[in-house]
Amino acid sequence: MPIGNFDAGTHGQRTITFARGRYTTLGLLCDNGFLQNPPPQLRVAIHTSTKNAGTGEWEGTWVVHRHVVVDSAGPQVVIDFTDPDHTDGIGLSYEEGDPGIVNVGWEVS
């Protein structure tokens, strides 16, 4: 199960790849309350790859979730993949205007 930390920084970005079709959800968690920071807002992009039946070429598509709020005062944020059989990666970044001062832990399962 891939896990990691999305490091703080106003221009922070992380792209994670994994075996297509192996996982079904993304989990996000942080402890912004420890230093009384506001909860971060993230842009979460889920990537799927499918083979074009006509050409046989692989094609990729991103499903983007905007303003995903991760807050230690609430439960873990869980995003279900809409097409888990073809999902092969995620992209994480702070939304524009987010100060990027809170680290966010992630895992796919």
Summary of the structure (lengths in Angstrom):
residues: 109
radius of gyration: 14.8
end to end distance: 5.8
largest distance: 54.1
contacts: 297
relative contact order: 0.43
helix: 4%
strand: 50%
